[in-house]
Amino acid sequence: MVNPCSYRWALLLWFGLHTKIGWAQKGCFSYNYQFSPAPTSSLTAEDVLECQRKCRESAGCEHFMYWKSSGMCFVVSAGTNLVRAAVEGSVTGPKVCKEPFDPVCEATPDFGF
């Protein structure tokens, strides 16, 4: 049986070698994306984990968006779309990261993969 995650790795590897896009996803965070329509109210946070905590503590918040350069933290309600940011430096994610991640899809490919 073919591992379905191997196709994902192959696609990501090809895409990474043939494009110059500076994005990544690690765990439940996405980098260099933003929400549309843009959130209107903002808070400040020291880091992305504090922004995620502020989202958990805010009524109606489902996702957050954190800008590393300014420390701006946006709490985002349901019904918004995640789109590519025109400027790098944002981190987005849900109010709670679901654990555990699929260990098969988190495995690093090697010669035996």
C-alpha positions as CSV (number, residue, x, y, z in Angstrom):
1,M,0.0,0.0,0.0
2,V,1.3,3.4,-0.9
3,N,1.7,5.9,1.9
4,P,-0.6,8.9,1.0
5,C,1.7,11.3,2.8
6,S,4.5,10.5,0.4
7,Y,2.6,12.2,-2.4
8,R,2.3,15.3,-0.2
9,W,6.1,15.3,0.4
10,A,6.8,14.9,-3.2
11,L,4.5,17.8,-4.1
12,L,5.9,20.0,-1.4
13,L,9.5,19.1,-2.5
14,W,8.8,19.9,-6.2
15,F,6.9,23.1,-5.3
16,G,9.8,24.2,-3.0
17,L,12.4,23.6,-5.6
18,H,10.5,25.4,-8.4
19,T,9.2,28.4,-6.6
20,K,10.6,31.2,-4.4
21,I,7.7,31.5,-2.0
22,G,8.6,32.2,1.6
23,W,5.9,30.3,3.5
24,A,5.8,27.3,5.7
25,Q,3.5,25.5,8.0
26,K,4.7,24.1,11.3
27,G,2.3,22.4,13.6
28,C,-1.0,24.4,13.5
29,F,0.5,27.8,12.5
30,S,0.7,29.1,9.0
31,Y,3.3,31.7,8.0
32,N,2.8,34.7,5.6
33,Y,-1.0,34.4,5.3
34,Q,-3.7,36.8,6.5
35,F,-7.5,36.7,6.9
36,S,-9.9,38.3,4.5
37,P,-11.9,40.4,5.2
38,A,-9.3,41.9,7.4
39,P,-10.0,42.1,11.2
40,T,-10.8,45.6,12.4
41,S,-9.6,45.5,16.0
42,S,-6.1,44.7,17.2
43,L,-4.2,44.0,20.3
44,T,-0.5,43.9,21.0
45,A,1.4,40.7,22.0
46,E,5.0,39.8,22.8
47,D,4.9,36.7,20.7
48,V,2.7,34.4,18.7
49,L,1.8,32.2,21.7
50,E,0.6,35.2,23.6
51,C,-1.6,36.2,20.6
52,Q,-3.0,32.7,20.5
53,R,-3.8,32.9,24.2
54,K,-5.5,36.3,23.7
55,C,-7.7,34.7,21.1
56,R,-8.7,31.9,23.4
57,E,-9.7,34.5,26.0
58,S,-11.7,36.6,23.5
59,A,-15.4,35.8,23.0
60,G,-16.1,34.8,19.4
61,C,-12.5,34.3,18.4
62,E,-11.8,31.3,16.3
63,H,-8.4,32.2,14.7
64,F,-5.7,34.8,15.3
65,M,-3.2,36.7,13.1
66,Y,0.1,38.0,14.5
67,W,2.5,40.3,12.8
68,K,6.1,39.7,14.2
69,S,7.5,43.1,13.1
70,S,4.9,45.2,14.9
71,G,3.6,42.9,17.6
72,M,0.1,43.4,16.4
73,C,-2.4,40.6,17.3
74,F,-5.7,40.3,15.6
75,V,-8.5,38.1,16.9
76,V,-10.6,36.7,14.1
77,S,-14.1,35.3,14.2
78,A,-15.5,32.5,12.0
79,G,-16.5,33.2,8.4
80,T,-13.2,34.7,7.2
81,N,-10.9,33.3,4.5
82,L,-7.2,32.6,4.8
83,V,-5.3,34.3,1.9
84,R,-1.7,34.8,1.0
85,A,-0.2,38.0,2.6
86,A,1.3,40.6,0.2
87,V,4.1,41.2,2.8
88,E,5.9,38.5,4.7
89,G,5.9,38.4,8.5
90,S,2.5,37.2,9.6
91,V,1.7,34.1,11.6
92,T,-1.9,32.7,11.7
93,G,-3.5,29.9,13.5
94,P,-6.5,28.5,15.4
95,K,-7.4,29.5,19.0
96,V,-6.4,26.0,20.0
97,C,-3.9,23.6,18.3
98,K,-5.3,20.1,18.0
99,E,-2.9,17.4,19.1
100,P,-1.6,15.0,18.3
101,F,-0.5,15.6,14.7
102,D,-0.4,12.6,12.4
103,P,3.1,11.2,12.9
104,V,3.2,9.7,9.5
105,C,2.7,13.1,7.8
106,E,5.1,14.8,10.1
107,A,7.9,12.2,9.3
108,T,10.9,13.5,7.5
109,P,11.4,11.6,4.2
110,D,14.6,9.7,3.8
111,F,15.8,7.0,1.4
112,G,13.4,4.3,2.9
113,F,10.4,6.6,2.9
